[in-house]
Amino acid sequence: MNEQARPNADDVDVVDNAAEGRFEARLDGKVAGFSTYRLVADRLVFLHTEVDPAYEGRGIGSRLVRGALDDVRSRGLRATPRCPFVADYIERHPEYRDLTVS
């Protein structure tokens, strides 16, 4: 695949796969990455985020976390970032800090 045809974060669909307890970043229907969570009362505890090595370096992880946090906000929930990737993302994007609770 040439560089221009490589999918990037703009091509990602973020889907809450509640049955699996994870948000998924999908490219052309394939899971390119995921962020697992556990629902505890009115918050999602983010546990682990992973991007398939074939898709690394394209912003997929950041797009995944942004989509997940936007979903948290739209549902009136809070977030507890136990996953270092999610915690780092929130640190770099202060507009999501209001969602966090320990």
C-alpha positions, -999 to +999 in steps of 0.1 A: +000+000+000+015+033-009+018+061+016-011+082+002-034+052+004-026+044+041-056+049+063-051+074+091-071+086+122-096+105+100-108+072+086-115+056+120-149+048+134-150+045+172-176+020+184-185+010+220-186-028+220-203-030+254-206-068+251-167-070+251-163-040+275-142-020+251-142+008+226-129-002+192-112+018+165-124+003+132-109+009+098-129-006+069-147-028+095-115-042+110-105-036+146-073-015+144-072-008+182-092-010+214-095+004+248-110-019+275-131-005+303-152-016+332-185+003+340-186+011+378-217+030+388-216+063+368-181+060+355-160+040+330-127+028+344-103+026+314-080-004+319-059-009+288-055+005+253-038-012+224-033-005+187-025-032+162+012-028+153+002-026+116-016+007+124+008+024+148+020+059+142-011+071+125-029+086+154-054+057+158-049+055+195-055+092+201-086+091+178-098+060+198-095+077+232-110+110+220-140+091+206-144+071+239-142+102+260-166+120+238-190+091+243-184+092+281-194+129+281-224+124+259-238+098+282-233+119+313-207+096+328-172+101+343-139+085+335-112+069+356-080+065+335-062+035+350-047+030+315-015+051+311-023+059+275-057+073+284-042+092+314-015+107+292-041+117+266-062+135+292-031+152+305-023+165+270-060+175+263-072+195+293-107+198+278-113+162+291-101+167+327-135+176+339-146+140+331-120+124+354-127+110+389-104+087+409 
